[in-house]
Amino acid sequence: MITVPIFTVFEAELTSEMDYDSPLWDVTVEVIFTSPSGKRHVVEAFWDGGRTWRIRFSPDEVGEWKWETKYSTDDRGLKGRSGSFRCVPYEGDNPLYKHGPIRLSDDRRRLVFSDGTPFLWLADTAWNGVLKAKPGDWERYLEKRRQQGFTVIQFVSTHWRAFPQDENGERAYTGTERIKINPRFFRKLDPKVEAINRHGLIAAPVILWALGDISPGVALKEEDAIKLAGYIVARWGAYQVIWILGGDGNYKGERAERWRRIGRAVFGDRHDRLVTMHPGGRMWVAGEFRDEEWYDFIGYQSGHGDGVDHLSWLVFGPPARERSKEPPRPVINLEPNYEAHLAYQSRRPFTAYHVRRALYWSLLISPTAGVTYGHHGVWFWAERPEVPTDHPHSGVAPPWHEAIGSEGARCVGHLRKLFDSIPWWKLWPAQELLAEQPGTPQEPHKFIAAAKSEDGSLAVIYTPMGGRIMLNAALLKLPAAARWFNPRTGEWREAGNIVEPGVLKLRTPDDGDWALVISAD
């Protein structure tokens, strides 16, 4: 009997007895998996060219599983097929298989593995990476990101405005009505998606990019968008993925209802992988999807502006106010300032400093759940210095192989070091910790972000510039030890003990940005 380690992928192949003109539209093969405890799971097989259909499934119980296909015609190659396999414990060190798929925490504010282990979303936007990277280059990239502390890779699943076709002129699908899937396109992507998991990273595919006329979220009619999304979910849903249904789109008003219908049709009320949306810059769509069963956490994009309005939107706007809304959901910035990308207002490239500022702000203004990093050379997967396709005002992108070792990426590693050293999942925004807040809506670049645990035994404060920090120590559990963390180098410095509950004045070790960590443990 075939054996499959728990949470990995079981795969089987079916061969139909006949050819179909439109397999995507004419054939639906449901596969019913029955667990050792008797629970039933239903997935769809997907067409992989010619007369071949494939089944992929990730078992979540140890023991013997059985499966059977359900198909509405008399094609005996697809109807009534059955089999079994044995799921065995996983014995390696990959965290995805040791701890299981990502789910919401019990309080619905954070992400955790299925066994309850906290999961910090630290993503990279390799939008074109799965689409463009050579296999060896992709392995090199993933290993580097794993070493740097990343936990998630965001990417686009089909051709889109920055990748209109592959090197052979092939696209993921053809047409805009009753589209035809191109399995060859997806077969080249499968090993790269699998490789993300193999390196211990969660895959976060954008299913339907939604900005630009050729992007599927815009170009396709609703029925076609549902068919394409369903195909991608059937193909990759057995991997350890978190779905981003729409990418960079406008999901407000009348458009929102279309996306709500797509989400319901694709995921229904029985999806076993988390789902979110990636909206356009400074577009808050939580209210549009708050009551949707398939919408698991709030993704947003603070974007690539450096003007007062853009910075104020992040630190004083919806991301900082969401905590009071119900029902609760994690809040994650899926696209802040990209390193080396030209800022919309100043037209200067964002530096590692701007990246750090956006990352730490994003993590501390909402209940800490995660954040995404991006580099101008990596998202486009530039092979040489070049301006990305259909992004003429973004600036010249450096080659990806240079960009992966950038200062900003190294600072993500430092950030991971800091958060690994504390129970970050206890942090809640706590601006009341500050006796003095130098940041205002008119001067948001001075904003100091503060968060603490509910009992005051842990606090993290980030200041984007050196100088004085005034704290209300009465809100802390005392006595406590204070340490400075340098987000530029990953080094710690002692800041002394806090024993008195009054207003405390501290000064940063130098004029750069710093994080202050206070712990009573």
Buried (B, 14 or more C-beta within 10 A) or exposed (E): EEEBBBBBBBEBEBEBEEEEEEBBBEBBBEBBBBBBEEEEBEBBBBBBBEBBBBBBBBBBBBEEBEBBBBBEEEBEBBBEBEBEBBBBEBEEEBBBBBBBBBBBBEEBBBBBBBEEEBBBBBBBBBBBBBBBBEEEBBBBBBEBBBEBBBBBBBBBBBBBBBBBEBEEEEBBBEEEEEBEBBBEBBEBBBEBBBBBBBBBBBBBBBBBBBBBEBBBBBBBEEBBBBBBBBBBBBBBBBBBBBBBBBBBBBBBEEBBEBBBEBBBBBBEEEBBBBBBBBBBBBBBBBEBBEEBEBBBBBBBBBBBBBEBEBBBBBBBBBBBEBBEBEEBBBBBBBBBBBBBBBBBEEEEBBBBBBBBBBBBBBBBBBBBBBBBBBBBBBBBBBBEEEBBEBBEEBBBBBBBBBBBEBEBBBBBBBBBBBBEEBEBBBBBBBBEBBBEBBBEBEEBBBBBBBBBBEEBBBBBBBBBBBEEBBBBBBBBBBEBBBBBBBBBEBEBEEBEEBEEEEEBEBEBEEEBBBBBBBBBE
